[in-house]
Amino acid sequence: MAIFVHFDAAGAVRPYVLHYLSALHEAGLSVVFVTNSGRLRAEAMAALRPLCAGVIVRRNVGYDFGALREGIERVGLPRPDTEMVLLLNDSVYGPLQPLGPILERLDLGQADVWGLTECWQTRYHLQSYFIAFGRTALTDPIWQAFWRSVRPVSSKWWVILHYDIGLTQRFL
């Protein structure tokens, strides 16, 4: 399962986002697309339908983490059959190669949480544009407690400190 967060003030879905969603779909993931745009153009919705298991349109309240929380709640994650959840957003271009081999390298027996990029700015954390959570992490009380704590705050810096960095810190 992948929860993919998007924002475009005009309600469009850019070609690079469709490319990313297509790669996720081809890798066998069920994608839930959550847009913080408040609306989607008809052509954007039409392009999303074959690539996504679901589309959620919401206002940009709480930035990416508000959208992730809503996606997780609406889908009811984790479900009993959920093996992995990928949290993603449209802040990067790509992928530049097929995702299958990257996803195969995520050894959820070795670590419960994986990210593509680690960061030491402010405090150690995994960059939130691509974080994978395995079954052990998803069923840990930390998962539920973290997402229950996510509030619709209006300060981007607060979201970075408490959610972007806080998510990794809680799981450490």
Salt bridges, closest charged atoms under 4 A:
ASP8 OD2 - ARG14 NE 2.89
GLU43 OE2 - ARG41 NH1 3.95
GLU70 OE1 - ARG58 NE 2.76
GLU70 OE2 - ARG74 NH2 2.80
GLU73 OE2 - ARG69 NE 2.65
